[in-house]
Amino acid sequence: MKKVVSILIAGMVLMAFAVTPAFAGKKKICKLGHVNSPASIFQFGAVAFKEAVEKELPDWTIELYPSGGLGGSLAMIQGLTLGTVDIYTEFINILADLLPEYNVFAVHYKFDSVDEYELFMNSPTFAKMNEKMIKKNGITNMGNMRAGSVYNQFSNKPMYTVEDAKGVIGRVAQMAPLVQCWLAYGAKPTSMDWGEIYTSLQTGVITAIDNPILDMYDEKFHEAVKYLNMTNNIYNMISYNTSMAFWEKLSDKEKDVFTRAIRVASIKGEMEVEKRLDGVKAELKSKGIQTIQTDTSGFKKAVQSNINTILKGNKDAIAIYEKIMKKDF
């Protein structure tokens, strides 16, 4: 009888060891999405973020979904507010419709460099904005990635001064300030999803698109244009936005690892842009695309004189814009 009991106990112990690894090996999942292609700097940064997190937190798996794999921009924003999307990487002006103050991110010619943008994102002014976003929409900014995020313009018309913007049919994201800025220049802005741009350029539905050069190049938009206009109209960084429903589940250690992983992605992203950008510009030149050094003075004056219209008279957003212009944030 003792022998039988011993055999049973031994069997139970073996079963316990056999089952334990399955539970011990269960991974925590974080789904990170963006709308850009697998060849983009967005994906490059996402991979760097994934590697940094998984190196320090082996019980985590960061699943990457480029090219709208978790849905388009609106779907992912909704997912953040509902807590069904963990991380969405995009320029933070994509959140402008959720909080009036965030419209300032979509205003042209407010920062003079990415360095200045980063200072603002680490300022008390932005911290207050982020707290409002958390309270109203359950979304928070985890950190920001440098990625050569300076908007310039591909077009089929050279843009030497603001006068050349008149009548240009350019694609802009679906945010009122972006539209209003181009209207202030006399252009004819039109909003469409990222996935529609390439075909629209080919068919002439639009004749221009502004975004960081590498973002546009990686999407092959250069195949349908003649000019690269150095308008330098927006300086920013890629924002790592997360749902508070996800963020609050993390331990302090996990939050620290995720935050530091964004800094790793930022350093690697900036190095990647520096490595690639000159080569891309040279390739564009070899393909007959002419680079125009745009005089931006007229554009800046148009924004400043129309800021009430651009920001729809919202006092909070205008106050933040004025802080930025005074470098007092």
DRENGU-497031 format. One record per residue (C-alpha): residue number from 1; residue in one letter; x, y, z. Coordinates in pm, whole numbers, plus 50000, padded with zeros to 5 digits. Each point is the difference from the previous one (the first is absolute). Example, Ala and Ser with C-alpha at 12.3 -4.5 7.8 and 13.67 -1.06 7.14 Angstrom:
1	A	51230	49550	50780 .
2	S	50137	50344	49934 .
This chain:
1	M	50000	50000	50000 .
2	K	50284	50234	50091 .
3	K	50160	49922	49665 .
4	V	49679	50090	49818 .
5	V	49971	50327	50195 .
6	S	50364	50081	49927 .
7	I	49944	49940	49631 .
8	L	49691	50222	50003 .
9	I	50184	50280	50182 .
10	A	50295	49974	49764 .
11	G	49763	50016	49704 .
12	M	49830	50309	50138 .
13	V	50337	50171	50053 .
14	L	50104	49921	49642 .
15	M	49667	50134	49871 .
16	A	50051	50316	50203 .
17	F	50344	50058	49845 .
18	A	49861	49920	49658 .
19	V	49719	50255	50033 .
20	T	50190	50278	50177 .
21	P	50209	50118	49699 .
22	A	49686	50060	49796 .
23	F	49875	50245	50262 .
24	A	50343	50143	50073 .
25	G	50057	50059	49631 .
26	K	49676	50190	49945 .
27	K	50085	50335	49842 .
28	K	49855	50342	50072 .
29	I	49896	50159	49672 .
30	C	50023	50362	49889 .
31	K	49854	50090	49661 .
32	L	50171	50296	49833 .
33	G	49854	50141	49680 .
34	H	50067	50274	49747 .
35	V	49876	50080	49647 .
36	N	50339	50024	49829 .
37	S	50170	49733	49792 .
38	P	50235	49728	50131 .
39	A	50283	50191	49828 .
40	S	49928	50323	50191 .
41	I	50187	50165	50285 .
42	F	49686	49937	50207 .
43	Q	50059	49627	49964 .
44	F	50374	50037	50053 .
45	G	49928	50170	50332 .
46	A	49733	49745	50091 .
47	V	50249	49716	49947 .
48	A	50260	50179	50216 .
49	F	49735	50051	50269 .
50	K	49896	49634	49982 .
51	E	50359	49876	50031 .
52	A	50076	50227	50295 .
53	V	49687	49899	50192 .
54	E	50033	49627	49935 .
55	K	50368	50003	50097 .
56	E	49919	50130	50350 .
57	L	49657	49841	50037 .
58	P	50021	49646	49855 .
59	D	49644	49928	50112 .
60	W	49873	50262	49755 .
61	T	49936	49980	49626 .
62	I	49954	50324	49804 .
63	E	49789	49923	49693 .
64	L	50050	50249	49716 .
65	Y	49725	50093	49756 .
66	P	50121	50236	49723 .
67	S	49793	50118	49701 .
68	G	49681	50036	50200 .
69	G	50003	49641	50122 .
70	L	49793	50109	50300 .
71	G	49786	50232	49789 .
72	G	50036	50350	49861 .
73	S	50082	50308	50207 .
74	L	49645	50061	50118 .
75	A	49953	49635	50093 .
76	M	50321	49994	50203 .
77	I	49915	50324	50179 .
78	Q	49663	49854	50090 .
79	G	50181	49685	50113 .
80	L	50215	50207	50233 .
81	T	49697	50168	50156 .
82	L	49828	49663	50043 .
83	G	50313	49823	50121 .
84	T	50004	49749	49711 .
85	V	50321	50139	49843 .
86	D	50310	50000	50221 .
87	I	50238	50236	49818 .
88	Y	49948	50215	49690 .
89	T	50305	50180	49858 .
90	E	49931	50313	49798 .
91	F	50064	50372	49997 .
92	I	49806	50129	50298 .
93	N	49796	50245	49796 .
94	I	49791	49698	49901 .
95	L	49829	50041	50340 .
96	A	49892	50358	49929 .
97	D	49629	49918	49978 .
98	L	50003	49854	50353 .
99	L	50110	50314	50182 .
100	P	49995	50360	49866 .
101	E	50347	50080	50135 .
102	Y	50153	49722	49789 .
103	N	49905	50192	49686 .
104	V	50312	50209	50060 .
105	F	50211	49701	49891 .
106	A	49848	50026	49652 .
107	V	50092	50367	49955 .
108	H	50284	50072	49757 .
109	Y	50315	50198	50090 .
110	K	49981	49999	50380 .
111	F	50326	49815	50079 .
112	D	50334	50073	49837 .
113	S	50156	49658	50054 .
114	V	49938	49650	50133 .
115	D	50211	50099	50303 .
116	E	49748	50271	50081 .
117	Y	49711	49761	49950 .
118	E	50159	49755	50244 .
119	L	50046	50276	50258 .
120	F	49630	50076	49974 .
121	M	49904	49635	50040 .
122	N	50199	49992	50325 .
123	S	49852	50328	50126 .
124	P	49744	50072	50274 .
125	T	49769	50138	49731 .
126	F	49982	49669	49817 .
127	A	49974	49808	50328 .
128	K	49677	50192	50074 .
129	M	49870	49926	49650 .
130	N	50075	49631	50043 .
131	E	49814	49994	50334 .
132	K	49693	50143	49829 .
133	M	50027	49735	49727 .
134	I	50015	49727	50266 .
135	K	49697	50131	50188 .
136	K	49787	50054	49692 .
137	N	50102	49714	49772 .
138	G	50206	49749	50198 .
139	I	50303	50045	49774 .
140	T	50352	50094	50109 .
141	N	50328	50082	49829 .
142	M	50266	49745	50103 .
143	G	50285	50174	49823 .
144	N	50114	50129	49662 .
145	M	50234	49871	49733 .
146	R	50234	50209	49789 .
147	A	49968	49895	49640 .
148	G	50098	50289	49777 .
149	S	49646	50121	50047 .
150	V	50008	50319	49794 .
151	Y	49720	50057	49751 .
152	N	50098	50094	49647 .
153	Q	49802	49966	49680 .
154	F	49993	49780	49692 .
155	S	49813	50166	49713 .
156	N	49961	50040	49628 .
157	K	50055	50375	50025 .
158	P	50303	50183	50139 .
159	M	49926	50201	50314 .
160	Y	50246	50287	50027 .
161	T	49779	50231	50209 .
162	V	49655	50001	50156 .
163	E	49863	50138	49672 .
164	D	50076	49665	49836 .
165	A	49767	49824	50243 .
166	K	49693	50158	49847 .
167	G	49775	49741	49840 .
168	V	50218	49702	50098 .
169	I	49787	49695	50075 .
170	G	50186	49846	50290 .
171	R	49912	49709	50224 .
172	V	49984	50076	50369 .
173	A	49899	49781	50293 .
174	Q	49644	50038	50125 .
175	M	50075	50275	50253 .
176	A	49852	50347	49976 .
177	P	50319	50200	50077 .
178	L	50194	49824	49724 .
179	V	49722	50080	49755 .
180	Q	49974	50360	50121 .
181	C	50375	50059	49968 .
182	W	49996	49901	49636 .
183	L	49687	50206	49939 .
184	A	50186	50298	50146 .
185	Y	50264	49951	49728 .
186	G	49733	49992	49728 .
187	A	50033	49626	49934 .
188	K	49718	49748	49957 .
189	P	50062	49741	50272 .
190	T	49814	49671	49996 .
191	S	49987	49733	50268 .
192	M	50040	49632	49929 .
193	D	50131	49689	50172 .
194	W	50369	49916	49976 .
195	G	49931	49693	49787 .
196	E	49831	50207	49727 .
197	I	50285	50244	49938 .
198	Y	50215	49805	49753 .
199	T	49719	49933	49753 .
200	S	49867	50355	50040 .
201	L	50340	50144	49908 .
202	Q	50025	49769	49700 .
203	T	49656	50094	49870 .
204	G	50030	50372	50070 .
205	V	49723	50009	50260 .
206	I	50262	50177	50214 .
207	T	50319	50171	49886 .
208	A	50187	50030	50330 .
209	I	50058	49830	50336 .
210	D	50195	50125	50302 .
211	N	50163	49767	50254 .
212	P	50355	49908	50108 .
213	I	50211	49914	49696 .
214	L	50078	49641	50102 .
215	D	49634	49929	50080 .
216	M	49900	50115	49652 .
217	Y	50291	49823	49832 .
218	D	49931	49669	50175 .
219	E	49642	50016	49874 .
220	K	50137	50062	49647 .
221	F	49815	50331	49962 .
222	H	50306	50136	49815 .
223	E	49907	49783	49703 .
224	A	49714	50236	49918 .
225	V	50154	50346	50061 .
226	K	50256	50239	49850 .
227	Y	50107	50218	50291 .
228	L	50116	49982	50360 .
229	N	49917	50334	50161 .
230	M	50192	50070	50321 .
231	T	49711	50169	50179 .
232	N	50098	49882	50351 .
233	N	49644	50072	50109 .
234	I	49977	49765	50299 .
235	Y	50263	49870	50243 .
236	N	49892	49716	50225 .
237	M	50075	49650	50128 .
238	I	49819	49667	49985 .
239	S	49778	49973	50305 .
240	Y	49952	49670	50182 .
241	N	49639	50023	50119 .
242	T	49850	49741	50230 .
243	S	49669	49922	50162 .
244	M	49985	50066	50374 .
245	A	49819	49667	50028 .
246	F	50323	49838	49877 .
247	W	50244	50233	50176 .
248	E	49846	49957	50343 .
249	K	50038	49622	49980 .
250	L	50377	50032	49978 .
251	S	50225	49977	50303 .
252	D	50235	50288	50078 .
253	K	50287	49795	49858 .
254	E	49808	49929	49678 .
255	K	49910	50367	49960 .
256	D	50366	50091	50042 .
257	V	50108	49741	49741 .
258	F	49738	50113	49748 .
259	T	50097	50365	50046 .
260	R	50372	49929	49962 .
261	A	49929	49785	49694 .
262	I	49850	50306	49829 .
263	R	50321	50191	50069 .
264	V	50198	49714	49845 .
265	A	49773	50011	49695 .
266	S	50048	50378	49983 .
267	I	50381	49979	50001 .
268	K	50002	49722	49740 .
269	G	49734	50175	49791 .
270	E	50197	50324	49984 .
271	M	50315	49810	49901 .
272	E	49809	49812	49729 .
273	V	49862	50323	49854 .
274	E	50345	50159	49996 .
275	K	50137	49692	49826 .
276	R	49728	49988	49735 .
277	L	49890	50356	49928 .
278	D	50291	50122	49786 .
279	G	49984	49683	49793 .
280	V	49626	50041	49944 .
281	K	50044	50364	49895 .
282	A	50273	49894	49757 .
283	E	49775	49730	49856 .
284	L	49713	50247	49957 .
285	K	50238	50229	49811 .
286	S	50113	49712	49779 .
287	K	49637	49932	49914 .
288	G	49956	50358	49880 .
289	I	49818	50133	50307 .
290	Q	50109	50359	50056 .
291	T	50054	50131	50354 .
292	I	49865	50352	50062 .
293	Q	50129	50206	50294 .
294	T	49668	50163	50084 .
295	D	49986	50352	50146 .
296	T	49780	49933	50304 .
297	S	49959	50360	50122 .
298	G	49666	50052	49824 .
299	F	49866	49671	50135 .
300	K	50090	50098	50356 .
301	K	49828	50337	49967 .
302	A	49686	49835	49862 .
303	V	49979	49765	50300 .
304	Q	50058	50271	50259 .
305	S	49742	50236	49848 .
306	N	49738	49724	49976 .
307	I	50061	49815	50327 .
308	N	49654	50074	50141 .
309	T	49839	49838	49697 .
310	I	50250	49713	49994 .
311	L	49927	49917	50365 .
312	K	49628	50081	49972 .
313	G	50026	50272	50260 .
314	N	50066	49749	50281 .
315	K	50155	50206	50280 .
316	D	50185	49708	50162 .
317	A	50162	49889	49673 .
318	I	50089	50358	49904 .
319	A	50156	50057	50343 .
320	I	50224	49696	49953 .
321	Y	50094	50114	49648 .
322	E	50100	50339	50142 .
323	K	50211	49832	50270 .
324	I	50181	49802	49730 .
325	M	50061	50307	49787 .
326	K	50142	50183	50302 .
327	K	50210	49693	50093 .
328	D	49835	50016	50343 .
329	F	49874	49653	50077 .
